[in-house]
Amino acid sequence: MTSEITWGDTVLVRVDAPTQFHPGTRGSISGFRDVGQDSTANTSTDVVQQRHRLCLVEFPDGHAIEIPEDLLVKTAK
């Protein structure tokens, strides 16, 4: 299995992720957004502005949020 995260992959949010990203929760990748170091992302959290690739993660209850890729671990379905 390749470690690169792609569309449709099942991922686990790392347990050491900030609480707003739902650590320890499993979800599916439904999109990506690349942001630069001078991010124009509409967020007040430094943790997002320091990253370059955000993944849209959809959770089993249907809600989805953008999470920095390095806070995700690809898992088996």
PDB file with SEQRES, HELIX, SHEET and CRYST1 records, atoms N, CA, C and O in Angstrom:
SEQRES   1 A   77  MET THR SER GLU ILE THR TRP GLY ASP THR VAL LEU VAL          
SEQRES   2 A   77  ARG VAL ASP ALA PRO THR GLN PHE HIS PRO GLY THR ARG          
SEQRES   3 A   77  GLY SER ILE SER GLY PHE ARG ASP VAL GLY GLN ASP SER          
SEQRES   4 A   77  THR ALA ASN THR SER THR ASP VAL VAL GLN GLN ARG HIS          
SEQRES   5 A   77  ARG LEU CYS LEU VAL GLU PHE PRO ASP GLY HIS ALA ILE          
SEQRES   6 A   77  GLU ILE PRO GLU ASP LEU LEU VAL LYS THR ALA LYS              
HELIX    1 AA1 THR A   19  PHE A   21  5                                   3    
HELIX    2 AA2 ASP A   46  GLN A   49  1                                   4    
HELIX    3 AA3 GLU A   69  LEU A   71  5                                   3    
SHEET    1 AA1 5 ALA A  64  PRO A  68  0                                        
SHEET    2 AA1 5 ARG A  53  GLU A  58 -1                                        
SHEET    3 AA1 5 ARG A  26  ASP A  34 -1                                        
SHEET    4 AA1 5 THR A  10  VAL A  13 -1                                        
SHEET    5 AA1 5 LEU A  72  THR A  75 -1                                        
CRYST1    1.000    1.000    1.000  90.00  90.00  90.00 P 1           1          
ATOM      1  N   MET A   1       0.842  -1.174   0.000  1.00  0.00           N  
ATOM      2  CA  MET A   1       0.000   0.000   0.000  1.00  0.00           C  
ATOM      3  C   MET A   1       0.895   1.248   0.000  1.00  0.00           C  
ATOM      4  O   MET A   1       1.846   1.352   0.775  1.00  0.00           O  
ATOM      5  N   THR A   2       0.565   2.178  -0.882  1.00  0.00           N  
ATOM      6  CA  THR A   2       1.299   3.433  -0.940  1.00  0.00           C  
ATOM      7  C   THR A   2       0.852   4.348   0.200  1.00  0.00           C  
ATOM      8  O   THR A   2      -0.308   4.310   0.612  1.00  0.00           O  
ATOM      9  N   SER A   3       1.762   5.161   0.704  1.00  0.00           N  
ATOM     10  CA  SER A   3       1.421   6.036   1.818  1.00  0.00           C  
ATOM     11  C   SER A   3       0.837   7.367   1.353  1.00  0.00           C  
ATOM     12  O   SER A   3       0.349   8.142   2.176  1.00  0.00           O  
ATOM     13  N   GLU A   4       0.877   7.650   0.036  1.00  0.00           N  
ATOM     14  CA  GLU A   4       0.322   8.902  -0.465  1.00  0.00           C  
ATOM     15  C   GLU A   4      -1.201   8.889  -0.334  1.00  0.00           C  
ATOM     16  O   GLU A   4      -1.863   7.924  -0.717  1.00  0.00           O  
ATOM     17  N   ILE A   5      -1.733   9.958   0.205  1.00  0.00           N  
ATOM     18  CA  ILE A   5      -3.180  10.073   0.388  1.00  0.00           C  
ATOM     19  C   ILE A   5      -3.796  10.590  -0.899  1.00  0.00           C  
ATOM     20  O   ILE A   5      -3.360  11.605  -1.443  1.00  0.00           O  
ATOM     21  N   THR A   6      -4.816   9.886  -1.383  1.00  0.00           N  
ATOM     22  CA  THR A   6      -5.505  10.286  -2.609  1.00  0.00           C  
ATOM     23  C   THR A   6      -7.012  10.296  -2.370  1.00  0.00           C  
ATOM     24  O   THR A   6      -7.491   9.866  -1.321  1.00  0.00           O  
ATOM     25  N   TRP A   7      -7.749  10.796  -3.364  1.00  0.00           N  
ATOM     26  CA  TRP A   7      -9.201  10.897  -3.270  1.00  0.00           C  
ATOM     27  C   TRP A   7      -9.803   9.526  -2.978  1.00  0.00           C  
ATOM     28  O   TRP A   7      -9.413   8.534  -3.592  1.00  0.00           O  
ATOM     29  N   GLY A   8     -10.749   9.467  -2.043  1.00  0.00           N  
ATOM     30  CA  GLY A   8     -11.441   8.235  -1.710  1.00  0.00           C  
ATOM     31  C   GLY A   8     -10.778   7.385  -0.640  1.00  0.00           C  
ATOM     32  O   GLY A   8     -11.383   6.430  -0.151  1.00  0.00           O  
ATOM     33  N   ASP A   9      -9.536   7.717  -0.265  1.00  0.00           N  
ATOM     34  CA  ASP A   9      -8.839   6.942   0.764  1.00  0.00           C  
ATOM     35  C   ASP A   9      -9.526   7.073   2.123  1.00  0.00           C  
ATOM     36  O   ASP A   9     -10.138   8.093   2.437  1.00  0.00           O  
ATOM     37  N   THR A  10      -9.408   6.024   2.905  1.00  0.00           N  
ATOM     38  CA  THR A  10      -9.837   6.070   4.296  1.00  0.00           C  
ATOM     39  C   THR A  10      -8.640   6.523   5.117  1.00  0.00           C  
ATOM     40  O   THR A  10      -7.537   5.998   4.963  1.00  0.00           O  
ATOM     41  N   VAL A  11      -8.862   7.505   5.994  1.00  0.00           N  
ATOM     42  CA  VAL A  11      -7.783   8.050   6.809  1.00  0.00           C  
ATOM     43  C   VAL A  11      -8.207   8.091   8.273  1.00  0.00           C  
ATOM     44  O   VAL A  11      -9.392   8.049   8.605  1.00  0.00           O  
ATOM     45  N   LEU A  12      -7.212   8.173   9.120  1.00  0.00           N  
ATOM     46  CA  LEU A  12      -7.417   8.334  10.553  1.00  0.00           C  
ATOM     47  C   LEU A  12      -6.737   9.639  10.938  1.00  0.00           C  
ATOM     48  O   LEU A  12      -5.583   9.867  10.576  1.00  0.00           O  
ATOM     49  N   VAL A  13      -7.439  10.498  11.669  1.00  0.00           N  
ATOM     50  CA  VAL A  13      -6.834  11.731  12.165  1.00  0.00           C  
ATOM     51  C   VAL A  13      -5.907  11.353  13.313  1.00  0.00           C  
ATOM     52  O   VAL A  13      -6.318  10.682  14.259  1.00  0.00           O  
ATOM     53  N   ARG A  14      -4.661  11.788  13.223  1.00  0.00           N  
ATOM     54  CA  ARG A  14      -3.675  11.433  14.254  1.00  0.00           C  
ATOM     55  C   ARG A  14      -4.168  11.833  15.631  1.00  0.00           C  
ATOM     56  O   ARG A  14      -4.808  12.873  15.790  1.00  0.00           O  
ATOM     57  N   VAL A  15      -3.872  11.009  16.629  1.00  0.00           N  
ATOM     58  CA  VAL A  15      -4.337  11.260  17.992  1.00  0.00           C  
ATOM     59  C   VAL A  15      -3.697  12.502  18.607  1.00  0.00           C  
ATOM     60  O   VAL A  15      -4.228  13.052  19.572  1.00  0.00           O  
ATOM     61  N   ASP A  16      -2.567  12.951  18.065  1.00  0.00           N  
ATOM     62  CA  ASP A  16      -1.918  14.156  18.589  1.00  0.00           C  
ATOM     63  C   ASP A  16      -2.342  15.415  17.835  1.00  0.00           C  
ATOM     64  O   ASP A  16      -1.768  16.483  18.046  1.00  0.00           O  
ATOM     65  N   ALA A  17      -3.341  15.302  16.959  1.00  0.00           N  
ATOM     66  CA  ALA A  17      -3.854  16.461  16.224  1.00  0.00           C  
ATOM     67  C   ALA A  17      -4.620  17.381  17.174  1.00  0.00           C  
ATOM     68  O   ALA A  17      -5.173  16.913  18.169  1.00  0.00           O  
ATOM     69  N   PRO A  18      -4.662  18.681  16.883  1.00  0.00           N  
ATOM     70  CA  PRO A  18      -5.469  19.589  17.705  1.00  0.00           C  
ATOM     71  C   PRO A  18      -6.935  19.145  17.727  1.00  0.00           C  
ATOM     72  O   PRO A  18      -7.421  18.555  16.762  1.00  0.00           O  
ATOM     73  N   THR A  19      -7.625  19.424  18.808  1.00  0.00           N  
ATOM     74  CA  THR A  19      -8.984  18.917  19.007  1.00  0.00           C  
ATOM     75  C   THR A  19      -9.970  19.346  17.924  1.00  0.00           C  
ATOM     76  O   THR A  19     -10.923  18.615  17.652  1.00  0.00           O  
ATOM     77  N   GLN A  20      -9.774  20.511  17.295  1.00  0.00           N  
ATOM     78  CA  GLN A  20     -10.719  20.950  16.262  1.00  0.00           C  
ATOM     79  C   GLN A  20     -10.718  20.038  15.038  1.00  0.00           C  
ATOM     80  O   GLN A  20     -11.620  20.122  14.205  1.00  0.00           O  
ATOM     81  N   PHE A  21      -9.711  19.165  14.922  1.00  0.00           N  
ATOM     82  CA  PHE A  21      -9.635  18.238  13.794  1.00  0.00           C  
ATOM     83  C   PHE A  21     -10.149  16.841  14.138  1.00  0.00           C  
ATOM     84  O   PHE A  21     -10.032  15.932  13.315  1.00  0.00           O  
ATOM     85  N   HIS A  22     -10.705  16.649  15.313  1.00  0.00           N  
ATOM     86  CA  HIS A  22     -11.302  15.378  15.750  1.00  0.00           C  
ATOM     87  C   HIS A  22     -10.282  14.230  15.789  1.00  0.00           C  
ATOM     88  O   HIS A  22     -10.433  13.248  15.061  1.00  0.00           O  
ATOM     89  N   PRO A  23      -9.242  14.347  16.636  1.00  0.00           N  
ATOM     90  CA  PRO A  23      -8.219  13.307  16.713  1.00  0.00           C  
ATOM     91  C   PRO A  23      -8.801  11.927  16.993  1.00  0.00           C  
ATOM     92  O   PRO A  23      -9.746  11.768  17.765  1.00  0.00           O  
ATOM     93  N   GLY A  24      -8.198  10.928  16.333  1.00  0.00           N  
ATOM     94  CA  GLY A  24      -8.610   9.541  16.522  1.00  0.00           C  
ATOM     95  C   GLY A  24      -9.819   9.127  15.713  1.00  0.00           C  
ATOM     96  O   GLY A  24     -10.263   7.983  15.807  1.00  0.00           O  
ATOM     97  N   THR A  25     -10.366  10.049  14.910  1.00  0.00           N  
ATOM     98  CA  THR A  25     -11.568   9.755  14.130  1.00  0.00           C  
ATOM     99  C   THR A  25     -11.201   9.317  12.716  1.00  0.00           C  
ATOM    100  O   THR A  25     -10.271   9.846  12.107  1.00  0.00           O  
ATOM    101  N   ARG A  26     -11.953   8.338  12.205  1.00  0.00           N  
ATOM    102  CA  ARG A  26     -11.745   7.824  10.851  1.00  0.00           C  
ATOM    103  C   ARG A  26     -12.684   8.559   9.887  1.00  0.00           C  
ATOM    104  O   ARG A  26     -13.817   8.885  10.241  1.00  0.00           O  
ATOM    105  N   GLY A  27     -12.200   8.816   8.667  1.00  0.00           N  
ATOM    106  CA  GLY A  27     -13.011   9.468   7.639  1.00  0.00           C  
ATOM    107  C   GLY A  27     -12.510   9.125   6.256  1.00  0.00           C  
ATOM    108  O   GLY A  27     -11.576   8.338   6.101  1.00  0.00           O  
ATOM    109  N   SER A  28     -13.132   9.717   5.246  1.00  0.00           N  
ATOM    110  CA  SER A  28     -12.762   9.477   3.851  1.00  0.00           C  
ATOM    111  C   SER A  28     -12.374  10.788   3.180  1.00  0.00           C  
ATOM    112  O   SER A  28     -12.974  11.832   3.434  1.00  0.00           O  
ATOM    113  N   ILE A  29     -11.372  10.718   2.330  1.00  0.00           N  
ATOM    114  CA  ILE A  29     -10.918  11.899   1.593  1.00  0.00           C  
ATOM    115  C   ILE A  29     -11.901  12.203   0.466  1.00  0.00           C  
ATOM    116  O   ILE A  29     -12.196  11.345  -0.366  1.00  0.00           O  
ATOM    117  N   SER A  30     -12.408  13.450   0.450  1.00  0.00           N  
ATOM    118  CA  SER A  30     -13.338  13.834  -0.617  1.00  0.00           C  
ATOM    119  C   SER A  30     -12.866  15.066  -1.375  1.00  0.00           C  
ATOM    120  O   SER A  30     -13.597  15.582  -2.220  1.00  0.00           O  
ATOM    121  N   GLY A  31     -11.658  15.551  -1.090  1.00  0.00           N  
ATOM    122  CA  GLY A  31     -11.124  16.683  -1.840  1.00  0.00           C  
ATOM    123  C   GLY A  31      -9.814  17.172  -1.265  1.00  0.00           C  
ATOM    124  O   GLY A  31      -9.386  16.749  -0.191  1.00  0.00           O  
ATOM    125  N   PHE A  32      -9.180  18.079  -2.008  1.00  0.00           N  
ATOM    126  CA  PHE A  32      -7.888  18.645  -1.626  1.00  0.00           C  
ATOM    127  C   PHE A  32      -7.874  20.137  -1.943  1.00  0.00           C  
ATOM    128  O   PHE A  32      -8.584  20.609  -2.831  1.00  0.00           O  
ATOM    129  N   ARG A  33      -7.052  20.863  -1.197  1.00  0.00           N  
ATOM    130  CA  ARG A  33      -6.803  22.268  -1.510  1.00  0.00           C  
ATOM    131  C   ARG A  33      -5.375  22.586  -1.123  1.00  0.00           C  
ATOM    132  O   ARG A  33      -4.961  22.348   0.011  1.00  0.00           O  
ATOM    133  N   ASP A  34      -4.621  23.127  -2.071  1.00  0.00           N  
ATOM    134  CA  ASP A  34      -3.247  23.529  -1.798  1.00  0.00           C  
ATOM    135  C   ASP A  34      -3.242  24.986  -1.363  1.00  0.00           C  
ATOM    136  O   ASP A  34      -3.894  25.830  -1.977  1.00  0.00           O  
ATOM    137  N   VAL A  35      -2.501  25.273  -0.300  1.00  0.00           N  
ATOM    138  CA  VAL A  35      -2.367  26.642   0.192  1.00  0.00           C  
ATOM    139  C   VAL A  35      -0.894  26.965   0.321  1.00  0.00           C  
ATOM    140  O   VAL A  35      -0.081  26.100   0.647  1.00  0.00           O  
ATOM    141  N   GLY A  36      -0.557  28.218   0.063  1.00  0.00           N  
ATOM    142  CA  GLY A  36       0.836  28.642   0.163  1.00  0.00           C  
ATOM    143  C   GLY A  36       1.186  29.050   1.573  1.00  0.00           C  
ATOM    144  O   GLY A  36       0.335  29.033   2.462  1.00  0.00           O  
ATOM    145  N   GLN A  37       2.448  29.422   1.781  1.00  0.00           N  
ATOM    146  CA  GLN A  37       2.874  29.844   3.112  1.00  0.00           C  
ATOM    147  C   GLN A  37       2.174  31.126   3.543  1.00  0.00           C  
ATOM    148  O   GLN A  37       1.935  31.330   4.733  1.00  0.00           O  
ATOM    149  N   ASP A  38       1.844  31.991   2.588  1.00  0.00           N  
ATOM    150  CA  ASP A  38       1.092  33.192   2.934  1.00  0.00           C  
ATOM    151  C   ASP A  38      -0.378  32.909   2.660  1.00  0.00           C  
ATOM    152  O   ASP A  38      -1.036  33.610   1.891  1.00  0.00           O  
ATOM    153  N   SER A  39      -0.867  31.875   3.305  1.00  0.00           N  
ATOM    154  CA  SER A  39      -2.198  31.319   3.085  1.00  0.00           C  
ATOM    155  C   SER A  39      -3.300  32.365   3.080  1.00  0.00           C  
ATOM    156  O   SER A  39      -3.306  33.294   3.888  1.00  0.00           O  
ATOM    157  N   THR A  40      -4.228  32.194   2.156  1.00  0.00           N  
ATOM    158  CA  THR A  40      -5.426  33.020   2.136  1.00  0.00           C  
ATOM    159  C   THR A  40      -6.592  32.237   2.714  1.00  0.00           C  
ATOM    160  O   THR A  40      -7.746  32.641   2.576  1.00  0.00           O  
ATOM    161  N   ALA A  41      -6.296  31.123   3.357  1.00  0.00           N  
ATOM    162  CA  ALA A  41      -7.341  30.316   3.981  1.00  0.00           C  
ATOM    163  C   ALA A  41      -8.068  31.150   5.025  1.00  0.00           C  
ATOM    164  O   ALA A  41      -7.440  31.890   5.783  1.00  0.00           O  
ATOM    165  N   ASN A  42      -9.364  31.033   5.064  1.00  0.00           N  
ATOM    166  CA  ASN A  42     -10.169  31.777   6.031  1.00  0.00           C  
ATOM    167  C   ASN A  42     -10.187  31.046   7.359  1.00  0.00           C  
ATOM    168  O   ASN A  42     -11.165  30.381   7.701  1.00  0.00           O  
ATOM    169  N   THR A  43      -9.113  31.172   8.098  1.00  0.00           N  
ATOM    170  CA  THR A  43      -9.009  30.511   9.392  1.00  0.00           C  
ATOM    171  C   THR A  43      -8.134  31.328  10.312  1.00  0.00           C  
ATOM    172  O   THR A  43      -7.253  32.056   9.855  1.00  0.00           O  
ATOM    173  N   SER A  44      -8.363  31.216  11.575  1.00  0.00           N  
ATOM    174  CA  SER A  44      -7.541  31.942  12.540  1.00  0.00           C  
ATOM    175  C   SER A  44      -6.530  31.028  13.207  1.00  0.00           C  
ATOM    176  O   SER A  44      -5.794  31.465  14.092  1.00  0.00           O  
ATOM    177  N   THR A  45      -6.478  29.764  12.798  1.00  0.00           N  
ATOM    178  CA  THR A  45      -5.570  28.823  13.462  1.00  0.00           C  
ATOM    179  C   THR A  45      -4.236  28.756  12.734  1.00  0.00           C  
ATOM    180  O   THR A  45      -4.189  28.535  11.524  1.00  0.00           O  
ATOM    181  N   ASP A  46      -3.162  28.948  13.475  1.00  0.00           N  
ATOM    182  CA  ASP A  46      -1.831  28.873  12.897  1.00  0.00           C  
ATOM    183  C   ASP A  46      -1.535  27.497  12.345  1.00  0.00           C  
ATOM    184  O   ASP A  46      -0.795  27.369  11.369  1.00  0.00           O  
ATOM    185  N   VAL A  47      -2.102  26.456  12.953  1.00  0.00           N  
ATOM    186  CA  VAL A  47      -1.814  25.085  12.532  1.00  0.00           C  
ATOM    187  C   VAL A  47      -2.181  24.876  11.059  1.00  0.00           C  
ATOM    188  O   VAL A  47      -1.493  24.127  10.366  1.00  0.00           O  
ATOM    189  N   VAL A  48      -3.229  25.508  10.570  1.00  0.00           N  
ATOM    190  CA  VAL A  48      -3.613  25.367   9.163  1.00  0.00           C  
ATOM    191  C   VAL A  48      -2.732  26.232   8.287  1.00  0.00           C  
ATOM    192  O   VAL A  48      -2.318  25.789   7.216  1.00  0.00           O  
ATOM    193  N   GLN A  49      -2.434  27.447   8.705  1.00  0.00           N  
ATOM    194  CA  GLN A  49      -1.687  28.374   7.873  1.00  0.00           C  
ATOM    195  C   GLN A  49      -0.248  27.927   7.643  1.00  0.00           C  
ATOM    196  O   GLN A  49       0.389  28.400   6.702  1.00  0.00           O  
ATOM    197  N   GLN A  50       0.279  27.037   8.466  1.00  0.00           N  
ATOM    198  CA  GLN A  50       1.643  26.561   8.297  1.00  0.00           C  
ATOM    199  C   GLN A  50       1.734  25.395   7.317  1.00  0.00           C  
ATOM    200  O   GLN A  50       2.840  25.023   6.925  1.00  0.00           O  
ATOM    201  N   ARG A  51       0.624  24.814   6.914  1.00  0.00           N  
ATOM    202  CA  ARG A  51       0.623  23.649   6.040  1.00  0.00           C  
ATOM    203  C   ARG A  51       0.452  24.074   4.584  1.00  0.00           C  
ATOM    204  O   ARG A  51       0.072  25.211   4.304  1.00  0.00           O  
ATOM    205  N   HIS A  52       0.733  23.157   3.659  1.00  0.00           N  
ATOM    206  CA  HIS A  52       0.627  23.461   2.242  1.00  0.00           C  
ATOM    207  C   HIS A  52      -0.493  22.704   1.545  1.00  0.00           C  
ATOM    208  O   HIS A  52      -0.942  23.131   0.482  1.00  0.00           O  
ATOM    209  N   ARG A  53      -0.954  21.604   2.105  1.00  0.00           N  
ATOM    210  CA  ARG A  53      -2.015  20.822   1.475  1.00  0.00           C  
ATOM    211  C   ARG A  53      -3.064  20.451   2.510  1.00  0.00           C  
ATOM    212  O   ARG A  53      -2.771  19.809   3.518  1.00  0.00           O  
ATOM    213  N   LEU A  54      -4.284  20.867   2.238  1.00  0.00           N  
ATOM    214  CA  LEU A  54      -5.397  20.535   3.116  1.00  0.00           C  
ATOM    215  C   LEU A  54      -6.234  19.461   2.452  1.00  0.00           C  
ATOM    216  O   LEU A  54      -6.449  19.489   1.240  1.00  0.00           O  
ATOM    217  N   CYS A  55      -6.706  18.517   3.247  1.00  0.00           N  
ATOM    218  CA  CYS A  55      -7.558  17.437   2.746  1.00  0.00           C  
ATOM    219  C   CYS A  55      -8.954  17.636   3.302  1.00  0.00           C  
ATOM    220  O   CYS A  55      -9.122  17.872   4.499  1.00  0.00           O  
ATOM    221  N   LEU A  56      -9.954  17.543   2.440  1.00  0.00           N  
ATOM    222  CA  LEU A  56     -11.334  17.578   2.892  1.00  0.00           C  
ATOM    223  C   LEU A  56     -11.686  16.166   3.329  1.00  0.00           C  
ATOM    224  O   LEU A  56     -11.724  15.244   2.514  1.00  0.00           O  
ATOM    225  N   VAL A  57     -11.944  16.004   4.628  1.00  0.00           N  
ATOM    226  CA  VAL A  57     -12.226  14.690   5.195  1.00  0.00           C  
ATOM    227  C   VAL A  57     -13.705  14.637   5.567  1.00  0.00           C  
ATOM    228  O   VAL A  57     -14.205  15.476   6.317  1.00  0.00           O  
ATOM    229  N   GLU A  58     -14.393  13.630   5.024  1.00  0.00           N  
ATOM    230  CA  GLU A  58     -15.803  13.414   5.348  1.00  0.00           C  
ATOM    231  C   GLU A  58     -15.890  12.319   6.398  1.00  0.00           C  
ATOM    232  O   GLU A  58     -15.329  11.237   6.233  1.00  0.00           O  
ATOM    233  N   PHE A  59     -16.605  12.617   7.484  1.00  0.00           N  
ATOM    234  CA  PHE A  59     -16.746  11.684   8.584  1.00  0.00           C  
ATOM    235  C   PHE A  59     -18.020  10.858   8.425  1.00  0.00           C  
ATOM    236  O   PHE A  59     -18.905  11.240   7.660  1.00  0.00           O  
ATOM    237  N   PRO A  60     -18.129   9.729   9.136  1.00  0.00           N  
ATOM    238  CA  PRO A  60     -19.291   8.837   8.995  1.00  0.00           C  
ATOM    239  C   PRO A  60     -20.644   9.518   9.227  1.00  0.00           C  
ATOM    240  O   PRO A  60     -21.653   9.083   8.672  1.00  0.00           O  
ATOM    241  N   ASP A  61     -20.677  10.571  10.033  1.00  0.00           N  
ATOM    242  CA  ASP A  61     -21.957  11.255  10.278  1.00  0.00           C  
ATOM    243  C   ASP A  61     -22.321  12.245   9.174  1.00  0.00           C  
ATOM    244  O   ASP A  61     -23.362  12.899   9.241  1.00  0.00           O  
ATOM    245  N   GLY A  62     -21.461  12.356   8.154  1.00  0.00           N  
ATOM    246  CA  GLY A  62     -21.768  13.194   6.994  1.00  0.00           C  
ATOM    247  C   GLY A  62     -21.118  14.562   6.984  1.00  0.00           C  
ATOM    248  O   GLY A  62     -21.100  15.210   5.937  1.00  0.00           O  
ATOM    249  N   HIS A  63     -20.578  15.035   8.111  1.00  0.00           N  
ATOM    250  CA  HIS A  63     -19.938  16.350   8.074  1.00  0.00           C  
ATOM    251  C   HIS A  63     -18.511  16.215   7.552  1.00  0.00           C  
ATOM    252  O   HIS A  63     -17.900  15.149   7.640  1.00  0.00           O  
ATOM    253  N   ALA A  64     -17.996  17.305   7.012  1.00  0.00           N  
ATOM    254  CA  ALA A  64     -16.661  17.290   6.437  1.00  0.00           C  
ATOM    255  C   ALA A  64     -15.920  18.559   6.841  1.00  0.00           C  
ATOM    256  O   ALA A  64     -16.514  19.633   6.942  1.00  0.00           O  
ATOM    257  N   ILE A  65     -14.613  18.421   7.072  1.00  0.00           N  
ATOM    258  CA  ILE A  65     -13.763  19.567   7.386  1.00  0.00           C  
ATOM    259  C   ILE A  65     -12.426  19.408   6.677  1.00  0.00           C  
ATOM    260  O   ILE A  65     -12.025  18.300   6.322  1.00  0.00           O  
ATOM    261  N   GLU A  66     -11.738  20.539   6.474  1.00  0.00           N  
ATOM    262  CA  GLU A  66     -10.395  20.499   5.911  1.00  0.00           C  
ATOM    263  C   GLU A  66      -9.404  20.244   7.035  1.00  0.00           C  
ATOM    264  O   GLU A  66      -9.460  20.874   8.091  1.00  0.00           O  
ATOM    265  N   ILE A  67      -8.491  19.300   6.783  1.00  0.00           N  
ATOM    266  CA  ILE A  67      -7.476  18.937   7.776  1.00  0.00           C  
ATOM    267  C   ILE A  67      -6.123  18.909   7.073  1.00  0.00           C  
ATOM    268  O   ILE A  67      -6.015  18.354   5.980  1.00  0.00           O  
ATOM    269  N   PRO A  68      -5.077  19.501   7.681  1.00  0.00           N  
ATOM    270  CA  PRO A  68      -3.750  19.424   7.090  1.00  0.00           C  
ATOM    271  C   PRO A  68      -3.337  17.967   6.857  1.00  0.00           C  
ATOM    272  O   PRO A  68      -3.515  17.112   7.724  1.00  0.00           O  
ATOM    273  N   GLU A  69      -2.788  17.707   5.681  1.00  0.00           N  
ATOM    274  CA  GLU A  69      -2.448  16.334   5.287  1.00  0.00           C  
ATOM    275  C   GLU A  69      -1.519  15.645   6.275  1.00  0.00           C  
ATOM    276  O   GLU A  69      -1.644  14.440   6.495  1.00  0.00           O  
ATOM    277  N   ASP A  70      -0.595  16.382   6.873  1.00  0.00           N  
ATOM    278  CA  ASP A  70       0.357  15.732   7.784  1.00  0.00           C  
ATOM    279  C   ASP A  70      -0.269  15.330   9.117  1.00  0.00           C  
ATOM    280  O   ASP A  70       0.407  14.726   9.950  1.00  0.00           O  
ATOM    281  N   LEU A  71      -1.549  15.652   9.338  1.00  0.00           N  
ATOM    282  CA  LEU A  71      -2.246  15.205  10.540  1.00  0.00           C  
ATOM    283  C   LEU A  71      -3.091  13.961  10.270  1.00  0.00           C  
ATOM    284  O   LEU A  71      -3.857  13.521  11.128  1.00  0.00           O  
ATOM    285  N   LEU A  72      -2.942  13.398   9.059  1.00  0.00           N  
ATOM    286  CA  LEU A  72      -3.735  12.235   8.659  1.00  0.00           C  
ATOM    287  C   LEU A  72      -2.847  11.020   8.413  1.00  0.00           C  
ATOM    288  O   LEU A  72      -1.700  11.152   7.988  1.00  0.00           O  
ATOM    289  N   VAL A  73      -3.387   9.846   8.683  1.00  0.00           N  
ATOM    290  CA  VAL A  73      -2.705   8.584   8.407  1.00  0.00           C  
ATOM    291  C   VAL A  73      -3.619   7.760   7.521  1.00  0.00           C  
ATOM    292  O   VAL A  73      -4.778   7.532   7.869  1.00  0.00           O  
ATOM    293  N   LYS A  74      -3.114   7.310   6.382  1.00  0.00           N  
ATOM    294  CA  LYS A  74      -3.884   6.457   5.481  1.00  0.00           C  
ATOM    295  C   LYS A  74      -4.075   5.089   6.138  1.00  0.00           C  
ATOM    296  O   LYS A  74      -3.129   4.519   6.681  1.00  0.00           O  
ATOM    297  N   THR A  75      -5.312   4.563   6.086  1.00  0.00           N  
ATOM    298  CA  THR A  75      -5.608   3.277   6.701  1.00  0.00           C  
ATOM    299  C   THR A  75      -6.304   2.369   5.700  1.00  0.00           C  
ATOM    300  O   THR A  75      -6.708   2.799   4.619  1.00  0.00           O  
ATOM    301  N   ALA A  76      -6.435   1.112   6.080  1.00  0.00           N  
ATOM    302  CA  ALA A  76      -7.215   0.171   5.259  1.00  0.00           C  
ATOM    303  C   ALA A  76      -8.685   0.484   5.444  1.00  0.00           C  
ATOM    304  O   ALA A  76      -9.095   1.006   6.481  1.00  0.00           O  
ATOM    305  N   LYS A  77      -9.471   0.164   4.436  1.00  0.00           N  
ATOM    306  CA  LYS A  77     -10.911   0.427   4.500  1.00  0.00           C  
ATOM    307  C   LYS A  77     -11.544  -0.476   5.449  1.00  0.00           C  
ATOM    308  O   LYS A  77     -12.758  -0.412   5.646  1.00  0.00           O  
TER     309      LYS A  77                                                      
END                                                                             
